[in-house]
Amino acid sequence: MATKIIIDSASDLEKGDAEKLGIILIPLEIRFDDEEYLDGFNITKKEFYEKLIESSTIPKTSQINPARFEEEFKKVVDNGDEAVVITLSSKLSGTYSSAVKASANYKDKIFVVDSLSASLGERLIFEYAYRLLNKGLNAKEIAERLDIEKKRLNLMAMLDTLKYLRKGGRISALVAFAGEILSIKPVIEVRNGEVKLVGKAIGSKKAGNLLNTLVEKKGIDFNMPYCVAFSGLDSTLLDKYVEDSKNLYKDHTETIPKYAIGSTIGTHVGPNAIGVAFFEKENTK
């Protein structure tokens, strides 16, 4: 009996990479007006941001329904295997609930884990799960370890603009307008499954410094997966941020894994956002 990992596309794991690793990747749906796409399957991240920038309305994302999960669960179990399932935070989407509902008929075979994160944070949960899989742990053991270690997971991001939060109805038009006039860059955090505003700064440099201060205060556990990511059409801003942040990692690693933020989270943060995800040190309060 083999152990499989199933994950949704909000993790921003590339379809090609998932196939190479033997990971089952299930896409969320993205809708631009009357056009529907499968996240990362028939629309690339570049194409998504090109459409996002051009669009006058914010796209809609749809959770994965129970039937889609059950389709994959049945294949796994019929093949004599088991699976650990990692989903987008239950506080941000109904995808976790759908997976739990679909797993009801596959007890002791399918184990669902709420990542309590999204995008690069969810990806780190997957990367840790993949390490455990390669160490020979079974699905139940992996799920149990993920539920413990996800409490240390941090996802922080510096946004370039408040416009997309305004379009999505997350903040008022007046606040967004004032923020854009003053070049205010919000710094947000996804912790325990929810998005919270943790700071604001005028200009990218000050916002980057604030982000660094918050990361340094938490402390990165370099024995666990960690990464940075960007949204938009190129990584210029992220590359500058990493160069300016060398003090955080220079004594621990030569490079930091870099990824692109996909459409599920990109819909709300817009282009030119910078994200940092890591597990904080165990002795950090």
N, C-alpha and C positions, 0 to 999 in steps of 0.2 A: 504494500500500500504506500503510495506516494503522497506527500503533503504539497498542496498547491497554495499559492497566494493569489487572492482576487482583490482588485482595487479599482476605485472609480477614477475617472479622468480629472477630477478636481485636484488630484495629486500632481498634475502636470507631468506625469511620466509619459515619455514619448512612446507612441504605438510601436515603432521599430525596436526600441530598447526593451519594451515589455515582451515582445515576441522572442528576442534573442535570449532573454532570461527565463523564458517559460512562464511568464506572469500573465494572468488573465485580466485584461484591462477592459472595463465597461464604461462607455462614454455617456456623459450627460448630454442633453440636447440644448442647443443654442438657437434662438430665433431672432432674426432681424426682420421685423415687420412680418411679411408673409414667406420669408425664406428660412427654412430649418436646416440645421447642420448638426452632425455628431461631433462633439468636441474632440479635436485632435485626429479625427478619422477622415472626414471629407472637407475639413477646413484647417489649414495650418495656423500656427500662432501668428505668423507674419500676415497672412490674409485676414485673420480676425482683427488685428489692430488697424490694418488699413481700412477695413469696413467700419470699425468703431470710431475712428477719427473722422471719417466722412459722414457718418450717420447723424441725423438730427435728433434721433431718439435712442434711448438706451436699449440694448438687446435684452431679451428675457432668457433665463436659464430654467430648465425643467429637471426635477429630480428623477432618478432612476426608479421605475416602478417595480413592485414585487415580482411581477411576471418575468421581467427581464433578468432579475437575479435568480429566480427559480430555474429558469432555462439553463443557466450556467451551473447552478448547484446540482441539478439532475445529471448533467454530463459528467461532472466530477465524481459523484457518488456511483453512478452506473458503471464508471470505469474502475470502481473499487478503490477510489482515492478519498482523501479528506481535504478540507481547505480552511484557511484562516482568511477572513474577509476584512479589509480595512476601508473605512468610509470617511467621507467629509463629515465635519462636526455635526452632531444631531441638533445643535443650537443654531446652525446656519442653513440646514436643509433637511428635508424629510427622507433623504437617501438612506440614512442609517435605519430608520424605522422600516423602510421597505425591505432592507436586507434582513432585518430581524424577523419580519413577518414571513418572508420567503424561506427562512431557515427552519421554521417550525416543524416541518416534516423531515428534517434531516438532523435530528439531535444526535450528538456525539460524532457527527461527521463534518458539520459546518459550524465554525466559531466566528462570530461577528464582533469586531472591535470598532468602537467609536473613537476616531483619532482625536477628537476634540480640537481639531485644527483644520487647516486647508492649505492648498498649494504646496509650497516648499516645506511647510511644517508636516503636512500629511505625508509628503515624500520621505521625510526623515524617519517617520514611523515605519514606512515600508522598508527603507534601507536597513533599519535595525532588525526588522522581521526577516529580511533576506539573510542577514548575518546568522541569525538564530537557526534558520532553515539549513544553512550550510554546515552548522555545528551538529545537525542531526536531531534537533528538537521537533516534536510532532505539533500538530495544529493547536491542540489544547494548551500545550506548554508555551508555545509562541504567544498565543492570545493572552495567557496569564502574565507573561513578562511584559507585553506591550501595555497592558492595563496598569502595570506598576510604573514603568519607566515614562509613560506619556505625561505623568504628573510633573516631570522635570522639563518638558518640552516648551520652548519659547519661540514665538514667531513675532518679529517686529518689522515694521516697514515705514519708510518715509515716502509720503505721497507728493507728487509734483503739483497737483491741483485738487481743489475741492469740487470741481465741476461735475465729476462723475458720481460723487456721493450725492450731490444736489440732484442730478438727473434721476438717480435711483430713489429719491425721496428721503435720503438719510439725514440731510441737513436742510435748512431753509435756504431759499434763493438769496435772501438778504445777507446771511452769514457767508455764503459761498462768494457772493459778489465782493463783499468787504475783504474776504481772504485773498481773492485773486488780485484786487487792487493793491493790497499791501504785500503781495508775494509771500503770503503765509504758507508754510509747508507743514502740514500736520504729521505727527508721528503716532502710529497706531500699534496696537498689540493684540494678538489673538492668544488668549490664555484661558484655560479651562473652557474652551469651546466658544468663547464670545469675543467680539471685536470691541476694543475700548480705545478711546483717544487718551494717550498718555502724555502728550506734549505738543507744543506748537512753536515754530521758530520762523523768523523772517529771513528768507533766503535759503538756498540749498546747503551752503556751507555750514550755517548755524544748525540747521536741521540734522545734517550729517554728524556734527559734533554731539548733538543731543542723543542721537541714535547710538553713537559710540559709548557715551557715558552710561546709557541704560544697559547696553550689552556688557560692558566692563563690570558694572555693579552686580549683574547676575553671575557672571563668570562662566566661561565656556568649558564644558567637559570634552576635551579633545580625544578622549577614548571612545566617544560616541559619534554618530554621524553629525555633520554640520554642513552648512552651505549658505550661499548668497544667491540672490536672483534679481532679475529686472523685468519690467513690463515694457512693451513697446517694440519698436522696430530695430533698435540697436542697443548695445550694452555700454555705450560711452560713459554715461553717468555712473553706472555701477563700477566700471573699471577705475574711474577716478576715486570713487568712495573706497574701494578696496585698497588702492594705493595710499590714500590718506589714513587708512585704518590699520596699517601694518603693525602698529604697536600691540594690537589685540591678538595677533597670531604668529608674529615673526619668530618667537622662541619655541613654537610648537609645530609648525608646518610651513612648507615652502609655498604651497598653493591652497586656495580654498575652492571647492567645487562650485561651479557657477551654472545656473539654469535660467530658463525663461519662464515667466509666469504666464499661464494660459488663460483661456477665455472665461472660465468660471469665476475666478477672482478678478481677472483683468476687467471684467464688466463693471466692477464696483470701484476699483482703484484707478483705472485709466492707464494711459502710457506714462513712461518715465518715473515709475515708482521703483524703489529699491527695497529689497527684503533681506532679512537675516534670520536664519533658523538654526537652533542649537539646543542641546540638552544642557541645562545648567549644572554646575558642580553639585555633587550630593551634599556637601557640607554648607551649601549656601542657603540661608534662611530667606 
